[in-house]
Amino acid sequence: MLSKKMSSALNKHLNIELYSAQLYLSMSSYANSIGLKGAANWFMVQYQEEMVHFMKFYMYLNSQGECVSLGPVEAPPNNFPSLLGMFEATLKHETFITSCINELSELAVKEKDHASRIFLQWFVTEQIEEEENDREIIGKLKLVGDNGYGLLLLDNELGTRVFTPPAAAAPGA
């Protein structure tokens, strides 16, 4: 059984994951509008991953006998200075998510909530991958600079990303 404090914190984060999904959906639309179909695909896959994250929190809360509390989600930006700017904003957002997951993990330890701590471990590992991917793409974008051919090659590479749902359907897997 979750403590009130843990339930509240997990519900709050569930809504943050929903914002994340909307942010990446907005970025996908913007990339599409400026002709970067590969980047649009990359951000669409990111949207799908964030929805999986949202659903993991949803399912976990329900499995613990809690009622999910959906709150209003702030509208994400829909205009970005450049593809590099989009990925820098992505990295900034993912580092924020990492700090949120770390706070949740610390709360689980403080509350002696071993089930939630185990549930959150998947997200700790996921955030390492998220930040690493963003830094790699930012590095490539900085190397490419204003070179249109390089940008098109990178856009093609981003277009190869495919959404792969997590293998396990269990709430904490």
C-alpha positions as CSV (number, residue, x, y, z in Angstrom):
1,M,0.0,0.0,0.0
2,L,1.3,3.4,-0.9
3,S,1.6,6.2,1.6
4,K,-0.4,9.3,0.9
5,K,2.9,11.2,0.2
6,M,4.1,8.5,-2.3
7,S,0.7,8.3,-4.0
8,S,0.6,12.1,-4.4
9,A,4.1,12.3,-5.7
10,L,3.5,9.5,-8.3
11,N,0.3,11.1,-9.4
12,K,2.1,14.4,-9.9
13,H,4.8,12.7,-11.9
14,L,2.2,10.9,-14.0
15,N,1.0,14.3,-15.2
16,I,4.6,15.4,-15.9
17,E,4.9,12.4,-18.2
18,L,1.8,13.4,-20.0
19,Y,3.3,16.9,-20.5
20,S,6.5,15.2,-21.9
21,A,4.4,13.3,-24.4
22,Q,2.7,16.5,-25.6
23,L,6.0,18.4,-25.8
24,Y,7.4,15.8,-28.1
25,L,4.2,15.6,-30.2
26,S,4.5,19.4,-30.6
27,M,8.2,19.1,-31.6
28,S,7.2,16.4,-34.1
29,S,4.7,18.7,-35.7
30,Y,7.1,21.6,-35.8
31,A,9.9,19.5,-37.4
32,N,7.3,18.3,-40.0
33,S,6.3,21.8,-40.7
34,I,9.8,22.8,-41.6
35,G,10.4,19.8,-43.8
36,L,12.5,17.7,-41.4
37,K,10.5,14.5,-41.7
38,G,13.2,12.4,-40.1
39,A,13.3,14.6,-37.0
40,A,9.5,14.6,-37.0
41,N,9.6,10.8,-36.9
42,W,12.2,10.9,-34.1
43,F,10.0,13.1,-32.0
44,M,6.9,11.0,-32.8
45,V,8.7,7.9,-31.4
46,Q,9.7,10.0,-28.4
47,Y,6.0,10.9,-27.9
48,Q,5.1,7.2,-28.0
49,E,7.8,6.4,-25.5
50,E,6.5,9.1,-23.1
51,M,3.0,7.7,-23.4
52,V,4.4,4.3,-22.4
53,H,6.0,6.0,-19.4
54,F,2.7,7.7,-18.5
55,M,0.9,4.4,-18.8
56,K,3.4,2.7,-16.6
57,F,2.7,5.2,-13.8
58,Y,-1.0,4.9,-14.5
59,M,-0.9,1.1,-14.2
60,Y,1.3,1.1,-11.2
61,L,-0.9,3.5,-9.3
62,N,-4.0,1.4,-10.2
63,S,-2.2,-1.9,-9.2
64,Q,-1.5,-0.3,-5.8
65,G,-5.2,0.4,-5.3
66,E,-4.8,4.1,-6.0
67,C,-7.1,6.3,-8.1
68,V,-5.1,8.3,-10.7
69,S,-5.6,12.0,-10.5
70,L,-5.2,13.7,-13.9
71,G,-4.6,17.4,-13.7
72,P,-4.4,20.1,-16.3
73,V,-1.4,19.9,-18.6
74,E,0.3,23.1,-19.6
75,A,0.5,23.6,-23.4
76,P,4.0,22.9,-24.7
77,P,5.7,25.4,-27.0
78,N,5.1,24.9,-30.7
79,N,7.8,27.0,-32.2
80,F,11.5,26.4,-32.0
81,P,14.6,28.3,-33.1
82,S,16.3,25.3,-34.9
83,L,16.7,21.6,-34.8
84,L,19.6,22.1,-32.5
85,G,17.4,24.2,-30.3
86,M,14.8,21.5,-30.2
87,F,17.3,18.9,-29.1
88,E,18.9,21.3,-26.5
89,A,15.3,21.8,-25.1
90,T,14.9,18.0,-25.2
91,L,18.0,17.4,-23.1
92,K,17.0,20.2,-20.7
93,H,13.6,18.6,-20.3
94,E,15.1,15.1,-19.9
95,T,17.5,16.3,-17.2
96,F,14.5,17.7,-15.4
97,I,12.7,14.4,-15.7
98,T,15.8,12.7,-14.3
99,S,15.7,14.9,-11.3
100,C,12.0,14.2,-10.8
101,I,12.7,10.4,-11.0
102,N,15.6,10.8,-8.5
103,E,13.3,12.7,-6.1
104,L,10.7,10.0,-6.4
105,S,13.3,7.3,-5.7
106,E,14.6,9.2,-2.7
107,L,11.0,9.5,-1.4
108,A,10.5,5.7,-1.9
109,V,13.6,5.0,0.2
110,K,12.5,7.5,2.9
111,E,9.0,6.0,3.0
112,K,10.5,2.5,3.1
113,D,8.4,1.7,0.0
114,H,10.4,-1.0,-1.6
115,A,7.8,-1.8,-4.3
116,S,7.9,1.8,-5.6
117,R,11.7,1.9,-5.4
118,I,11.8,-1.2,-7.6
119,F,9.2,0.2,-9.9
120,L,11.2,3.4,-10.3
121,Q,14.5,1.7,-11.0
122,W,13.3,1.1,-14.6
123,F,12.9,4.8,-15.0
124,V,16.3,5.5,-13.5
125,T,17.9,3.3,-16.2
126,E,15.6,4.8,-18.9
127,Q,16.8,8.3,-18.1
128,I,20.4,7.4,-18.5
129,E,19.6,6.3,-22.1
130,E,17.4,9.3,-22.8
131,E,20.0,11.8,-21.8
132,E,22.8,9.9,-23.7
133,N,20.7,9.9,-26.9
134,D,20.0,13.6,-26.7
135,R,23.7,14.5,-26.1
136,E,24.8,12.3,-29.0
137,I,22.3,14.0,-31.4
138,I,23.3,17.5,-30.1
139,G,27.0,16.6,-30.7
140,K,26.2,15.6,-34.3
141,L,24.1,18.8,-34.9
142,K,27.0,20.9,-33.6
143,L,29.4,19.1,-36.0
144,V,27.0,19.7,-38.9
145,G,26.5,23.3,-38.1
146,D,24.8,25.2,-40.9
147,N,25.8,22.6,-43.6
148,G,22.5,21.8,-45.3
149,Y,23.8,18.5,-46.7
150,G,24.9,17.4,-43.3
151,L,21.5,18.4,-41.8
152,L,19.7,16.3,-44.4
153,L,21.9,13.3,-43.8
154,L,21.2,13.6,-40.0
155,D,17.5,14.1,-40.7
156,N,17.6,10.8,-42.7
157,E,19.3,9.1,-39.8
158,L,16.7,10.4,-37.4
159,G,14.0,9.1,-39.7
160,T,15.2,5.5,-39.1
161,R,14.1,5.5,-35.5
162,V,11.4,3.0,-34.8
163,F,9.1,2.7,-31.7
164,T,9.6,-0.5,-29.9
165,P,7.3,-1.0,-26.9
166,P,8.9,-2.5,-23.8
167,A,8.8,-6.3,-23.8
168,A,7.2,-6.7,-20.4
169,A,3.6,-5.6,-19.8
170,A,3.9,-5.7,-16.1
171,P,3.4,-2.3,-14.4
172,G,7.0,-2.1,-13.1
173,A,8.8,-3.8,-15.9
